[in-house]
Amino acid sequence: MPPLSLQPLPRPGCREALAVIDRYVRSAGSTELSQQAAAMEAYQGMMRASSAAEGAVKTVTVDLSRDFQNMGFILSGMVFGDYAEAQAKTSRDAQTLRDVCASHDN
């Protein structure tokens, strides 16, 4: 019988949050309307993911929730802001989430 290899469990909230990011990337599209809809859907999904998250994952998912909400508000015209800057911050935070979730040091 082969030896058992136990894989570390993902940190709470990681699977859900990473799925939200993947859905956003796939659904954002190239029009402002599709990007706005994707950002608002991602905001809601990230809020749900943050409720299951702990520690560093929770911190990053809350930041990403704000990022997606801000992008949606900018695209809808509710607030003034630089969409490219907001998108860049979201990308950085998404990479931080990937890094945090990839590390299994709790």
C-alpha positions as CSV (number, residue, x, y, z in Angstrom):
1,M,0.0,0.0,0.0
2,P,1.4,3.4,-0.9
3,P,2.2,5.8,1.9
4,L,-0.4,8.3,2.7
5,S,0.3,11.9,1.7
6,L,-1.7,14.5,3.6
7,Q,-2.1,17.7,1.8
8,P,-2.5,20.8,4.0
9,L,-6.1,22.0,4.1
10,P,-6.7,25.4,2.4
11,R,-7.1,28.3,4.7
12,P,-10.7,29.1,5.5
13,G,-12.2,31.4,2.9
14,C,-9.5,30.8,0.3
15,R,-11.4,28.4,-2.0
16,E,-14.4,30.7,-2.1
17,A,-12.4,33.9,-2.5
18,L,-10.2,32.5,-5.3
19,A,-13.4,31.3,-7.1
20,V,-14.8,34.8,-6.9
21,I,-11.7,36.2,-8.5
22,D,-11.8,33.6,-11.3
23,R,-15.4,34.3,-12.0
24,Y,-14.7,38.0,-12.2
25,V,-11.8,37.5,-14.6
26,R,-14.0,35.3,-16.8
27,S,-17.0,37.6,-16.8
28,A,-15.7,41.2,-16.7
29,G,-15.7,41.5,-20.5
30,S,-14.6,44.6,-22.3
31,T,-17.6,47.0,-21.9
32,E,-18.2,49.2,-18.9
33,L,-21.6,47.6,-18.3
34,S,-20.2,44.1,-18.2
35,Q,-17.3,45.2,-16.0
36,Q,-19.7,47.0,-13.7
37,A,-21.9,43.9,-13.4
38,A,-18.9,41.7,-12.8
39,A,-17.5,44.0,-10.2
40,M,-20.7,44.2,-8.2
41,E,-21.1,40.4,-8.4
42,A,-17.5,40.0,-7.2
43,Y,-18.2,42.4,-4.4
44,Q,-21.1,40.3,-3.2
45,G,-19.2,37.0,-3.6
46,M,-16.1,38.4,-1.8
47,M,-18.3,39.6,1.1
48,R,-19.7,36.0,1.4
49,A,-16.1,34.6,1.2
50,S,-14.9,37.0,3.9
51,S,-17.5,35.7,6.3
52,A,-15.8,32.2,6.2
53,A,-12.3,33.6,6.2
54,E,-9.9,34.1,9.2
55,G,-6.8,36.0,9.8
56,A,-4.8,37.3,6.8
57,V,-7.3,35.8,4.4
58,K,-10.1,37.7,6.0
59,T,-8.1,40.9,5.8
60,V,-7.4,40.5,2.1
61,T,-11.0,39.4,1.3
62,V,-12.4,42.5,3.1
63,D,-10.0,44.7,1.1
64,L,-11.0,43.0,-2.1
65,S,-14.7,43.5,-1.3
66,R,-14.0,47.2,-1.0
67,D,-12.0,47.1,-4.2
68,F,-14.7,45.5,-6.2
69,Q,-17.3,47.8,-4.7
70,N,-15.2,50.8,-5.6
71,M,-14.7,49.7,-9.2
72,G,-18.5,49.2,-9.5
73,F,-19.2,52.6,-8.1
74,I,-16.6,54.2,-10.4
75,L,-18.1,52.5,-13.5
76,S,-21.6,53.4,-12.5
77,G,-20.7,57.1,-12.1
78,M,-21.7,57.1,-8.4
79,V,-18.2,58.2,-7.4
80,F,-15.3,59.8,-9.3
81,G,-12.2,57.9,-9.5
82,D,-9.5,56.4,-11.7
83,Y,-10.8,53.0,-12.8
84,A,-7.4,51.9,-14.0
85,E,-5.9,52.7,-10.6
86,A,-8.8,50.9,-8.9
87,Q,-8.3,47.9,-11.2
88,A,-4.5,47.9,-10.5
89,K,-5.2,47.9,-6.7
90,T,-7.6,45.1,-7.1
91,S,-5.1,43.1,-9.1
92,R,-2.4,43.6,-6.4
93,D,-4.9,42.6,-3.7
94,A,-5.9,39.5,-5.7
95,Q,-2.2,38.5,-6.0
96,T,-1.8,39.0,-2.2
97,L,-4.8,36.7,-1.7
98,R,-3.2,34.1,-4.0
99,D,0.1,34.4,-2.1
100,V,-1.6,34.1,1.3
101,C,-3.7,31.1,0.2
102,A,-0.7,29.4,-1.3
103,S,1.2,29.6,2.0
104,H,0.1,27.0,4.5
105,D,1.7,28.6,7.5
106,N,-1.2,29.6,9.7
